[in-house]
Amino acid sequence: MADESADRPAPSRGCTTGRLLRVRGRVQGVFFRASTQSEAEDLSLTGWVRNTDQGAVEVLIGGQGPAVDALIRWCHRGPEKARVDHVDERGATDEELASLPASGFEIRR
């Protein structure tokens, strides 16, 4: 994977934006969750990623707008072995924001 550090904003503290993504395509069994966690941690984001029973991956992201935007852009590509066909994106609800971990980015089962 090419170095995209110039594409990333400086890490910052606090959550100003919350987004929920549903990523569809060949996204399970290709290290999508672990790769998403790594990208999110590099961007100092809070949230979680999990597989769905329908073969998609859900990603709940909390953080500063530019960092959230950077992870969303990454999710449209995914890791090398993934094939992303479509990403549904919307603002997170208050209930979803309440499910964010206190810190870090988790892989949920």
Stockholm file with secondary structure:
# STOCKHOLM 1.0

chainA/1-109         MADESADRPAPSRGCTTGRLLRVRGRVQGVFFRASTQSEAEDLSLTGWVRNTDQGAVEVLIGGQGPAVDALIRWCHRGPEKARVDHVDERGATDEELASLPASGFEIRR
#=GR chainA/1-109 SS CCCCGGGSCCCCCSCCEEEEEEEEEECSSSSHHHHHHHHHHHTTCEEEEEECTTSCEEEEEEECHHHHHHHHHHHTTCSTTCEEEEEEEEECCHHHHHTSCSSSEEEEC
#=GC SS_cons         CCCCGGGSCCCCCSCCEEEEEEEEEECSSSSHHHHHHHHHHHTTCEEEEEECTTSCEEEEEEECHHHHHHHHHHHTTCSTTCEEEEEEEEECCHHHHHTSCSSSEEEEC
//
